[in-house]
Amino acid sequence: MANILDLRGLSCPIPLIRTKDALVGAEAVSVVVDEPPAKENIIKFAQSQNFRVECSEVNGEYTINISK
């Protein structure tokens, strides 16, 4: 089962830093954010590290599933 990070209400760069930390040694992480810049930064970082990324949006909240 993936680690789930609820990072709603946090501004960059905090969501990205916490996501990077959670990915160390992990196979998968799910991240929930509510700021578009945080979503974009997390997706760009994960893709740059060759992770698979899936993102969905519901009512202004983004769930980003990151896996190897």
DAFENSUL-V27129 format. One record per run of one state. SS is the DSSP state (alpha for helix, beta for strand, coil for the rest). FROM is the first residue (numbers start at 1). LEN is the number of residues. If there is no record, write none. Layout:
# DAFENSUL-V27129
ss:SS from:FROM len:LEN
ss:SS from:FROM len:LEN
This chain:
# DAFENSUL-V27129
ss:coil from:1 len:2
ss:beta from:3 len:4
ss:coil from:7 len:7
ss:alpha from:14 len:10
ss:coil from:24 len:4
ss:beta from:28 len:6
ss:coil from:34 len:2
ss:alpha from:36 len:13
ss:coil from:49 len:3
ss:beta from:52 len:7
ss:coil from:59 len:2
ss:beta from:61 len:7
ss:coil from:68 len:1
